[in-house]
Amino acid sequence: MNVTVTYGTDERTITVEEGSLLGAAIISTGLPLEQPCAGRGTCHKCKVIAEGALSPYDEKELEGLTQAERAANYRLACRTHVLGDVEVTLAPIVVYSNKMFRACDEYKRQDVPLGLAIDLGSTTVAAFLTTLDEGRVCLGAAALNQQTAFGADVISRMAAALKGPETAQRLSMLALSSIVQAIDALKLSRRVKERIEKVTIVGNCTMHHLLMKLPVDTLAELPFEPHNTASIRDADSLFGDAFPAGAKVALPPLIGGFVGSDALACLIHYGFDRAPGPMAAIDLGTNGEVMVTDGKRIVVASTAAGPAFEGVNISCGTRAVDGAIVKVQIDETEGSMALTTIGDHPPVGLTGSGLLDLICELRRVGVIERSGRFAKEHPIFGDRLSQDHQGIRRFLITDEGVDLRGAESLEDAEQVSLYLTQHDIRELQKAKGAIRAATEILMAQIGLEPGDLTRMILTGSFGSQLNVEAVVNLGMIPPVALDVVEPSANGAGFGAALMLDEEEFARGERIAAAAEQIDLDLDAAFNRRYIEAMDLPGGSPA
């Protein structure tokens, strides 16, 4: 009997005897599985998605898995037995995120009513615990969106949903299970959960529709419009036991096109309806939302930046895990390159911010040309330039990287070389080109020049952690003064928290009705601006 285990891009198959424990089979593949309770079924850390010939749920599983998780084929690996061929998907590893924080203990005040604000992102799902009497966001926690099993981008997930109702149902359950994981990560006591009275969920149009099991056909093809944009104020009956009993669940309205309620949450949090002058905000991620106002009109658009910002489709890309490279500094005098990694661990790969930093530094010292191509030679770092077996040019980042796949610890990990390839640079160029072109088009719609902006807010898991100088020097945004650019974490989450209040929810509905969604694909200048924006300025004076 074959057990096939998938962990990210790593897939391994092992043959086992009938009746074998699923947990033992997974461990035999060399892939990671947490079992702190030594297989007694009490810690619930060994949750996996498993399909195939398996033993029925036992008492421990029924106790440890919610209805939503069981519907999504979750099992406790330490309690499940293999009865035939089985396919297993390991839950994504926990990543570092600025959505995870403890701001205050106001939620511990006796009898204070509480609310949950949920930011259902394409990659990360975040939950924010908020006091309803004062609107204080006290805690934040996050989990990876398990829908990534169907692809990193919304296009792939819509294509999967269109294959049939079973897959669409699975995607909805994966979204709900991801929300449950984010809430669980808050580590709230039973008494605290009992005081949760309201839940607000925001997300882009695709995430909204997949969660709510709405048709995505009109989003996937012309006219690229949501099936329904209206707010949903009474959704609590649709989610079973996923949320605390008695909590009222609401979803704010979508704006239109691919601009969803997450962008709306940013608009309300940053006060676009009350802006004293021109300002812009960009929610940077796999799907980039751009918002601009002149103090009167609000124009918005969504652009497919691609997953490069998340470290996806990059040869040595990684999410924000221990050892992920987040900052790069090059010293031309010493001919050296300093890498900053999460936790000061040996480097395992590049995050989106690390990718941006590295390309900016290599452009500055002339290793990368303005076109994005590697220089033919370089007086200092020429020995780091080479070609792979396919003839693709690459730059050696470090020969002291580690490959953690299948390793039980850093000590067991294989040492590897990490490279930046020509393909990686092109992925970053495409992503930043899409953001810059969208921003320029929206500004042109309301007659703004870069110098008119008093604020340029970069938000989202990626945008809020960027090196602002790298963003400006590489031309990801229009040329504005550095002091105008504001990295800001959790715009969508904090906006969702505001909309736990009835008056603020109504305010959000008014903003959604007033905002003008611009179709970038209908703008004749988009392709020209996009190509021009792929250019990489910011090289050395020489």
Number of C-alpha atoms within 10 A of each C-alpha: 16 17 23 19 24 19 18 14 7 10 13 15 17 13 13 19 12 15 14 15 20 26 22 16 23 23 14 15 17 13 20 17 19 16 19 13 13 10 19 12 21 17 15 21 17 23 24 22 21 23 16 14 15 19 15 11 16 12 10 15 22 13 12 18 17 17 17 20 22 17 14 21 18 25 26 28 28 25 20 21 21 23 19 17 16 18 15 24 19 20 20 15 13 12 14 16 20 16 22 19 14 14 11 11 11 15 21 13 10 10 11 15 18 26 28 31 29 29 31 30 26 25 22 22 26 33 31 30 26 27 22 21 11 12 17 21 25 17 22 26 23 29 29 23 25 26 24 20 17 17 16 19 19 25 15 13 24 23 17 18 23 15 10 10 13 12 16 24 17 20 26 24 26 26 27 26 25 24 27 21 22 26 26 15 16 19 12 13 9 9 11 18 19 16 20 23 19 22 27 28 26 29 28 26 28 26 23 28 21 25 21 18 17 15 19 23 17 13 20 20 9 8 11 15 19 25 16 15 19 15 17 15 14 11 16 20 12 10 15 12 14 18 22 19 14 14 20 19 23 21 23 28 27 27 28 27 23 27 28 26 32 29 31 30 30 25 27 25 21 19 12 26 20 11 14 13 14 24 24 25 27 28 28 23 26 24 24 26 29 25 30 27 25 20 14 14 15 24 21 28 26 27 24 19 23 22 21 27 29 24 24 20 17 25 16 21 25 21 22 22 19 17 24 28 30 24 21 22 15 16 11 11 7 8 10 12 15 12 19 17 23 18 11 12 16 20 26 26 31 32 29 29 25 25 27 26 25 25 22 26 24 21 24 21 20 22 26 23 20 18 13 20 17 21 16 12 13 15 9 15 18 13 11 15 20 15 12 10 6 6 8 11 19 20 21 15 22 17 12 13 21 22 18 17 16 16 15 13 9 14 10 12 15 14 17 14 16 23 25 23 22 18 17 21 21 17 20 26 26 20 26 29 25 25 27 22 26 30 26 22 20 23 24 11 12 16 10 18 14 17 12 14 20 17 17 24 22 26 24 25 24 21 25 22 18 21 17 17 14 18 22 19 19 26 22 25 23 19 14 18 14 13 10 13 21 16 18 18 21 23 28 30 32 23 28 34 32 25 28 27 18 10 11 16 25 14 16 27 21 13 20 28 14 14 21 16 19 19 17 17 10 8 11 9 13 17 15 10 17 21 14 13 25 25 19 23 19 21 19 13 7 6
